Structures are given as structure tokens and as C-alpha cells.
Amino acid sequence: MPRTAKRFGKRPLPSRPTAPRPITSIGGEQVAITSAGDIVRLADGAILCSDLFASTFTTPLIEGNTLYLVDAVSIAMALPLKAEKGMRPRELWKTTLPGTFMASPLLRDGLLYTIESQKCRLHLLDAATGADLSVSPGAVDSKDAGEAASGWKIDGLKPAHFAYASPVAASETLYFFDDAGNTVVLTPGREHKLIRVNKLDDSLIGTPFFKNQEIIFRGNESISCIGENP
């Protein structure tokens, strides 16, 4: 297994993956929520409700009692207090985003982050209201409002085909990836700043795995472990 080392700067890395985990407890019962919009009880496999939404690629995210799906049609729902057949979560908000989304979202300090897969544009949503905070100023009144006005370009990301990998958060930084091997490190928040751009000599086909002070990338031709030089 090839091992490489490149510096990402002396910033704390997450000690475990921060990908969405669509498993939660409702009324003391463990359930899984699928990308197809089904809620499945893990004890017996019973489908408690279905067709809440439909997503081809992205994974639902659960925080507390709230379910989020961030896709071309993004939605937030309040989960019921009891897991039973025919239950129905209550819709909190719904937002439409332009483009195609393969990455799953990241929730940090009340903000939902996601990246559009073809143009690598960063979309930032207010988790409480669903408001698209990445709409360009004046876009609402512009004739060109829509795809061109929504989402921020991330300098350093240039996908070969698509951006598959989901964003990952460290304690002070956010990581975004494309399939050409580029990794961009940003500060979190509405006024994010670029910290660093790193490049691997391989395509990136999945979300990297973070462990202690190392990052493991699964490329098309190799697996690379990135960390501080010994």
C-alpha cells in the first residue's frame, strides 16, 4: 500500500469519521432512514413509513430530533415521538437547489454544507429555516437568478467528472474534495476563508477516512495515507 505524507497544517483533525449516520432512536426503538425516504425499524425490519423524499446518492442526516436531506430538493423534518406503523414526520422546511448532488451534507454550528457534484459549488443552508445562504447578493431580483446565482465557487476544486466525496469537519476546519485528487481546507462559517489546497496524484472516488492525525484516501489506483511528516 503506497504511503505518502503531505502537510495539511498543524490543525486538529477529527478522531472519527463525520459522515452522516442515518440511524437514530425514536421512542426507544432503533430505526434507519434510507435515501429513498423510508423509516425502517431495526428490530424486525418493518417499514414504518415511506416516500418521505427520494434521493439517488445523498445520505440523510439526523441531529437530535430533526431529519435533514440535502439534495436538489432539500428538506428538514421533525421526527415523531413514537416509532409505529403509519407515523409521519412533520415537515419543517423545504428548499430547492440547482444541480446534481452526490455528496452527503455536513452540519456544523447550525449550518448545513454540501457541494454540487458537477461544478463543485459550495451550498450553505441555515439548518433552522432552510434558507440558502450561498445565493449571490441581488439574485432574488435578477433575471439570471437560479443556477448561476446559487452556490459559491471553491477555488482549488476542479473535478475531472464529478465530486463524489462528502465534506468532513475537523474542530477548526472543513475539508472538501473533488474526483481529480484535490482537497480544499476552509474555515467554517458564513464568511469562510481558504486555508490550503492539496493535490494527490490519483483520482478520489470516495469520502476519505479520518483517524487520529491521519487521513486515508481511496483512489482509483492506490490507497494513500496522509499525515504529518515523522
N, C-alpha and C positions, 0 to 999 in steps of 0.2 A: 504494500500500500504506500503510494507516494506521500511524503510528509513535507509540507512547506511551512515557512514561518514569515509572516508579514505583520508589521505593527499597525494596530488599529488605534494607537494612542493609549495612554495609561488611564483608561476609564473602566469602571466596574462593568463586568459582563453578567448576564443572568446566570444563575446556577442551575436553572432548569428551563426546558422549552416553554415559550409563552404562547404557543398556538392555541386557538380556541378548543375547548373541550365541551362538546355538546351533550354532556351527561350531568344531570342535576337531581335533586331530591324535591319531590312535590308531596307534601303531606306525609313525609317519612318514607315514601316509596321512590326508589331509584328509577329514573326514566332517561331515555336517549331521544334526542331530537335530530331528525335527519334533514339533509339538504332538500329533500322532496316535501318537507313540511309535515312530516308525521311525528307524533309523540308516542313512543313505544315503551311500555313497562318492561323493565329488565327481568323481573321475577318470572314472568310467564310468556313474554313476547307479545302480549296483547297490544294492539294499536288502539290507543285511547282517543285520538283524534287525527285527522289527516287533512291534507290540502290547505295548510295554513299559508304556504307560499311554495314557490318552486325555484330551485337554483340548480344549475348544472354542475358548477365547480365549487362554489364557496361553502364554507362550513359555518353553521350558526354559532353564535357566541352567547354565553349566558353569564350574567353578572347579577348576583343576588336573586331577585325575583323577576328580572327582566330578560327577555329573549331578544337578541338582535340578529337580523340577517342583513348584510350589506352587499348589495348586488346592483344590477341595473334598476331593479325595483327594491329599495331598501325599506325595512320595516322594523319596528320595535313593538313588543307585546308584553303585557303583564301576565305572568303565569298564574293559574288558579291556585287555590289553597289546598285542593284535594285532587289526587290522581284517580280519575274514574272515567269510564266509558262515556263518550259524548261531551266531555269537557271542552271548553273553548277559551283560549287566552284572549284577553282584551287588547285590542289594537290601541297603541299609544300615539304612533305617528307613522307616516309613510312618505318616502322621498324617492324621486326618480333621478338616476344618474346616467349620463351618457357613456356609451362604450360597452366593452366586454370585461368581465371581472373573473379572474381565476384565483387570485389571492384571497385568503380569508382575512377578516378585519382584525384590527388591534384596538383595544380600549385602554386609554391612559388619561387619567385626570379629567374624566368627563368628556373626552373627545374620542371619536371613532376615526381611525386611519385605515385607508385602503388605497390600492394602486390599480389603475386601469391597465389591462394586460397588453394592449397593442401600442399605445402611445406613452405608457409609463407615466401617466399624470397622477399626482397625489390628490386624493379627495379627503376632505376633513369634514366630519359631521358633528354637530352638537348632539351628544348622546341623549340629552333630556328632551330636545324638541325635534331632532331630525334635520335642523337647518343645515344647508350646505354652506359651510364657511369658506370654501375654496372657489366660490363664484367671484369672477373679476368685478371690481367696482363699476357700477353703471350697467352691468349686464342685464339687469331686470328690465331696463327701459330700452335696451339696444335691439335693433333689428336682427343682429347677429347673436342674440342670446341663445344659449344652448350649449352644444358640444364644444365650440371654440372658446366659450367663456368660462366653462366649468373645469375645475381641476388645475393644479399647479404643475408646471414642468419641473422635474427633478434633474438638475444639472449632474451629469455623470452617468445617467442611465440611458443606454442605447440598445434596446432589445434586438436580438437577431430575428426573432419571430414573435415571441410573447413573453410577458413577465408572469411566470408561474408561481414563484415563491411568495409566501406571505411575509409581511413586515414583522419584525421582532423588536421588543423593547428591552433595554438594559435600565439600570437605575437612573442614568442621566442622559441616555442617548436612544435613538431609534435607528434601526437598520432596514434598508430597502435594497432589493435585488432585482436584476434582470437575468435573462437566459444567456446573455453574452459573457457572463462572468464578472459583471460589475457589481460592487457593493457600495452604497452611499450611506454615510453616517450623518444623521441630522440631530439637532436639539429638538426636544418635544415642544408642543405648544402652538398657538395660533401664529406666532411670529417665529417660525422655525428658522434655523440657520444651518448652512452646510459646514460640517466639521472636516470630513475627509471622503475621498473616493479611492477605492482599492479595486484592483483588477486581477482576476485569475485567468490562467491560460487554458481555460476549458469552459464549456457551456455549463450553466447551472439549471438543473431540471427539477429541483425540489427545494423546500424550505430548509435552510441549514439548521443543524442541531447545536445548541449551545450547552457546554458543560464546563463548569468552573471558569477557567480563564482561556478556554479553547473553543473554537468554532469548527465544526465538521461540515464540509461541503460535499454533496454528492453531485459529481459532474457527469458528463456524457461518457468520458473516457477514464476517469480516475476519481478517487476519493482523496480529498485534501484536508489536513488538519492545520488550522491557522491559530497562532498564539504569539505570545511574547517570545523573543529570541532568548534561549537559555543563557 
